[in-house]
Amino acid sequence: MTIMTSKLEQLRAMTTVVADTGDIEAVARLKPVDCTTNPSIVLKALGTEAFADAFKEAIAWGKAKGGANEAVVEAIADRLAVSVGAALAGLVPGRVSTEVDADLSFDTKASIEKAHGIIAAYKERGIERDRILIKLASTWEGIRAAEVLQNEGIDCNLTLLFSKAQAIACADAKVFLISPFVGRILDWYKKSTGENYTSETDPGVLSVRSIYNYYKSNGIKTIVMGASFRNAGEIEALAGCDRLTISPQLLDELDAATGDLPRLLSPESVKPEPRVSLDEKAFRWAMNEDAMATEKLAEGIRGFAKDLGTLRAQIAKALAA
């Protein structure tokens, strides 16, 4: 009797599978190589029983530091993000991404300082920098912060990436990894055009394929990790991409699915493409000309900042209790 290999196992043979979650049980069950988090994922994780003790510990730590002032609330939020990341690091063999505060997305200096604090906090827990990726929004300022951090030996994950211009700037900065979004691009185009798209016409899929081709055809070492998927078809259409960060729901769906999963992206199959470089003026103009990328980047930063604000409000309330 022939046993069919699941599509998830076939995907693992050609792509590094990353879990886009803070769900400890899901990570333990699905055994991804890496984990990615963001303020929304951290907020959700901290609302579960798995992190109840971590929340209590952080509040007690904050009270010992002086109570409910803004600096202490911010420090507790940082501590909790690292608590989630440290728990995930204990379950995966690879990297865990931890995000710099969204409200620092346009402040290079403050982003660098925050990244240093995150790395130091992980080191206090015995987790070295080679297990961590500092996650930054793909603004011009975020990319410049990543350039500095990379030169210091701190690897970065550039997120909220919706355009080739952002990918080109990240390559110029020699960042370790980019997370081009797929589903949020599809959302914008469906709302804008009213059309339905197949996996082969999906604008988010096509965006990642274009970035992958540009990187591989030019020997760019930056890792391409597709993110923000709306359905399994998008994932299958990017089989062979360096890495894909996938929600537990879609990982389970792929694990239950059988049938052949062909490799659609590979370094050997790319088409030649000239390398270009963007200075700040060219980058900002390219973003200005791309309504989708501009709107989705701003929306993403606002969303992450809102969830970070919600967490900080919960912390302030707990400190006052």
Secondary structure, DSSP 8 states (H G I E B T S, - for coil): ------HHHHHHTTSEEEEE---HHHHHHH--SEEE--HHHHHHHHTSGGGHHHHHHHHHHHHHHTSSSHHHHHHHHHHHHHHHHHHHHTT-SS-EEEE--GGGTT-HHHHHHHHHHHHHHHHHTT--GGGEEEEEE-SHHHHHHHHHHHHTT--EEEEEE-SHHHHHHHHHTT-SEEEEBSHHHHHHHHHHH-----TTT-HHHHHHHHHHHHHHHTT---EEEEB--SSHHHHHTTTTSSEEEE-HHHHHHHHH--S-------GGG----------HHHHHHHHHH-HHHHHHHHHHHHHHHHHHHHHHHHHHHHHH-
